[in-house]
Amino acid sequence: MEYNFRAIEKKWQQQWEDSHIYHVSNDSAKPKCYVLDMFPYPSGSGLHVGHPLGYIATDIYARYKRLKGYNVLHTMGYDAFGLPTEQYALETGQHPVVTTEQNIKAFRQQLDNIGFCYDWSREVNTSDPSYYKWTQWIFLQLFESWYDRSQQKALPLQTLIGIFELEGNKNHVCPGDRTIQFSAEDWKNYDEVTRRHILMEYRLAYLAYAEVNWCEALGTVLANDEVINGLSERGGHPVVKKKMRQWFLRITEYANRLLEGLETVNFSDAMKEMQRNWIGKSQGAEIKFDLKGNNEKIEVYTTRPDTIFGVDFMVLAPEHELVAKITTPEQKEAIDKYLDYVQSRSERERMADVKQITGCFTGAYAINPFDGREIPVWIAEYVLAGYGTGAIMAVPCGDQRDYGFAQHFNIPITNIIGDAFNGTEANPTKEAKLQNSGFLNGMEMKPAMDVVINKLEEMGIGRRQINYKMRDAGFSRQRYWGEPFPILYKDGIPYAMDEKDLPVELPYVENYKPGPEGEGPLANVTDWVNVSPGVKRETNTMPGYAGSSWYFLRYMDPHNNHTFADRKATDYWNQVDVYVGGTEHAVGHLLYSRMWTKVLFDLGFIGFQEPFKSLINQGMIGGSSRLVYRIRGTNQYVSHGLKDQYETDPLHVDVNIVDGLELDTEALKKWKPDFANATFILEDGKYICGVQLEKMSKRLFNTVNPNDLVNKYGADTFRMYEMFLGPVEQSKPWDTKGIEGVHRFLKKLWRLFADEQKGILVNEQTPTPEELKVLHKTIQKIDHDTNGFSFNTAVSQFMICVNELASMNCHKRAILEPLLVLLTPYAPHLCEELWQYMGHNESILNALYPVFEEKYTVESAFTYPIAINGKTRTEMSFDLNLATEEIEKAVLANPVVEKWLEGKTPKRMIVIKGKMINVVI
């Protein structure tokens, strides 16, 4: 009986599918465990060996929890809408519907090949109308809700209308526009248009005008990362800022709850810190500055009101609405020129370019409210309209960016911190005593903050304020491949569609070029857009993260046609117990999922407000690229060790034609026409490649298709090798060479159970204490490491265990059966096969997980060093419970001890239990 892994794995994968062994019930007496992967984009390139790392980890954990008696929800789906899919379709000249279907089919084949325990009956696809019907439905809940700050929760918009009818909005500041104030009488007298405008400023999903990157030549809006130095990445065309109406989610209303929720979940400290930094909670004051000769006021938010006497200039964002109102005629030409420059810059460029200092003086002056000093007002690209109020008070002696700006434009600097300011760099200290600060002179900075805020509030020109750096999330894209909005515009006013008319299906179009004036491609589908006279559909689509914000809920009840998930199902599965995915989603997908969950909780649709109880961030498997060295101007390639003797150009080659570092030169000649006539300068008869560790990418030819490795070594070997590479959380390079060692280990394990000639070797003999000790040490280690996601150390322990049992020639059922169950999460195909060989009719997946018994690992004997007059002469092993008198008799009868005694009677014998024995002559 040989280990024919190909036949074994295909056999069991088919049997698992036919028997529906991984189908999970929502009604079980067992404790539940929900294990979730961040689902993939079904891209055209398919999976490479880096992608399954997290999937294998969750698969092992899910199988482990099942063996431990849990009802485990573990399923998979596809994040199929969004820009990556649309871009791939554009590049290949196909429709996204076609490429998505093809790519999902390819992904599914690769995943099945590895033998995952997914309940495929719960599979979701975010681009399927039966799925995005509920994405649209959730959007409507956001559109028809507002956030009650007094109760700290979302409520139906109808409750807000009731409040307005009774008392106006005096107790509910408008989050979208704080200047909106009205009484109950005002509300009753407003027309429909005015009322809906006010309600829009409260909705959790709302419309607002926002600046986007508009490329006239391409006729489309571009994302920030599609703009480089003011030009489109595709084609190099000019890009300008353009105000367009966009959908947003009012995630800022949830900022504090998102922060508080981090204290209740098991995320890494680094992940929590990323979210805290993104949310950016700060405490300070809002201050209104009068303008000289102008009725307008500049409102700023500052975390350092104590430095108000050190304000030497003010800066407005170039987009600030006051710029046009306060710019003097003398400065208008310069301001217009500067605004043209800023139009060509993306927000990312403006924030990242800290060395370049630019700005322009408006000609206006603000007035310091405490000493009447005139403060010049500038505009500069480093201030963004969306952060705070879009205006800052600049204190050069305390802020380095302000200091650099003042130095660059020769603005005099006021020193309010005495010796703490050296004149050559800013000092952001909070410990100095204030100088040149009027009524604050001599006061320490920290307590001065409250003094200033109290004074501002007394004067009616400022107030205490908590602010958040996080901005509301943009929720519309001028793209084709996304969820249509369930919104109808009646005479330009947006209304929610009736829920019974969902889903609004994405129309199939052959050409999805941009619409006119930056609208989405759907604007070209006039029959679809124009519902009836005066009634139009929204032509933007939802962003990629819409469907991924709630998919974990749909897995709980994926075939429900009446709701997104039945409350009974969501109450049973509740939070995801373990969620595994990359850190790149820290401030996008994770934050939005957390917000959507809180909204659904507030509105009573689910019973928990944090989606993920525990999060594990998988590391990246990097590509270990292989390089050949072409002698410049020739088609001759020199081996790595000899390359310094020539002028060479390094070229990437396909890692799949390299064995470790040794290049298959004939395969290289066949790989690409460029290499067909290549010649080689070898070292020791071999061509040795160079190595470069970098991102795994098709462009660098360093991707490895898991199918190739599964075909060569088997899925079980591939699974265990990925885990053996190192801790799940750490990034590490891929090296195919090491996989052979894991394959040899599985063959060695197989030989404990079966022999090619003799067949099954398993016997019914009673295990020895040594064999039981090896088994139970392994049970303890594997149980601990699997539960803690330390899979690399678990694989090492399996190797140690098999080596020790092989050296003992152990083929005993009482040892090998528990070992098989332990190994099942890691190598399920092999374990199913051997389990069947051992006479079991039921799947090993339904076996009971072995229980560790400490008694088998406690040492029962000790090998003592036997010393004569303090010098060790031999060793003897004794039961630890043996009486001292018995030990002494046995020692004196030992031939080596007799030799050293030379017939003499010992003066005494020192026996220290479990340590040493010394015979004193």
C-alpha angles and dihedrals in degrees: 000000000000128000098257096177096176094057093040094052096046090047095053096041088056093046092050090051095046094048094045086226093162096051109121129209126222088213114065138135089216121097110264129239121186114199116184138187123203096251119236136245104246093235125180095246093063125211122326122196092271094062100062094053094096093035092056090047093053091042091056091047093047092051090046092053091048091054088049090059103265130137098235126202108202118155143146140222143158133266089214105162124075146063100308092058093044092048092050090051091050092049093050096041092239134121117261090237089060098042092045092053092047094046094048089051090051092047092049091052091051093047093048090050090062093051104239121183095229121150093233091186086077096050115142132199115194092210093057111105090224087061102038090048084077094043086058090046091054089048088056090053088054091047092050096046138077134193117251104208092193091059094030093228144094118263134183112276090239089071089057092051088053090053092049090052091054104038112356115234100304092120097039114059112211107250094202097047119009091193090071107103127158143154130235088260091052090051093052090052096048118104123235094266094052093046093051091047090054093045090051088061089059103039120110088224108041146162122242139155114261136172115256134180105261121194110192094191093054093036093225147097115255131209117241092256090055091062122078120183092336094311132101114259087224109062099349095255124161116270124201136182115261130180113234134166109259138174118246137184115226093229090150089076087064095046097109094043090049088055094046091047091061088070091061100050134073102238124142116269089244092054092048090049092052090054093045091051092048092050088045104193114198136169123219143103140292112224130190116214120198118228123229110254093354134095092217121099130212113225118202135179117217135176089202109057087154089074096058093117089056095060105125099168141357128229128207124195108255088241093053112129092229094061094083092043099051104033110113120230090247092058099038096095093049092045092049091050091050092048089054089054093049091049088066094054126085120223089247091056092046093053098039099049099080095155097059112077117197134161146130133226115238094204090239128117130209121208123236103233093217105045104014093238115161112241120198114235118221135175121224136173094234090072113076125205093225097056116085109314096332090251134088137192106227120221106183097187090058106033124054096210090050089047092053091048092050092048092048094051097034095243111165114249123223115214110217097162102056115207091006088076114067096185095241101075139011122261115209092195122151093192104070126103112247123248132179085024106119112223090007095062112134093012121124113248100240098056089039089068093069092043092056094045091050090050092049091051091049089053092047093234101104147017143201110268141180112210136186127213091212115100130209112279119256106235107182134074131193089228137111104223103072144079113296113234115251089229131120123197113217109192088338096309117117119235130180115250120238110269091230089066093060136149102055096203123219107247117238110243130173094213121043101177117147120284125241119297094006097307119144120272089258088073087074092060095080096172089057096041098049105066095170137329107312093002120103137170125238109264097201120084132218120268125257093262094062096084094037093055093076110014092114088066094052091054087065093062109005101165099049110126095184102056140003089259131344114255090232090058095046091047090053099046094031115163122009104259096206125015120185127193147111128300090236088085095055099110099023121041095018095053094045092047089051092049095047090049091052092050092050089047092050091051092050099248096119135021102230133059104201114064100201123045095187130017127196118191112213119216123235123259103225125211118255098211124204121220133197122197119230115201103238114263094011141080091236122114125206125207117252096253092055101039096100089068091066142042103256143175116217115228129189116239132190109280089213092072092052123084103208097308099334114104121220095226095191091053089050090055090054094042098076134000090241090069099042094104097032121142126201139218104209135198116220089349094302137096107230116199128217120244129227125177112216143128116315104250140153088230090062094044090231099116120114120204110226089218090066092054094042090052092049102039107009135254094272091055091046092049094049094043093054088053093044092058092081144287114337092235095054128082115235139170122258118242117176092194094078095056092081091067091057090048090053089051092056091049089051090050090050090055090060087065106030144017127209092234104025098041119208112019099184113124137184098238121138112260120245120237088253092055092047089049092055091048097049094044086055093047090052095047097043093046091051096043097043092050089050096046090244092138097153092061090044090057089050090053091052089054092050091048095050092047092052094046091047091052088052090048087232117177097155121141092217089062103033100047095059089044090056092052090050091051096045097091089053103039105016099164096053092044093051090051096049091043089057091047088056091061104265118141096189124071118269086232087077095050122113117257111248117257120228114236114196094202090074094056098045110106110247098182138034132206107226125204105232112216129191110206089343098311118110110238103165146344133246131185121222137176107259090230095053114121117253092240091057091049091051092051092050093048093052090049092054110112093223092052090046089054093054093044091058090202094307123133112240116245088221144331123230114208117184106184113240093002122058149327123221124188112204115205 
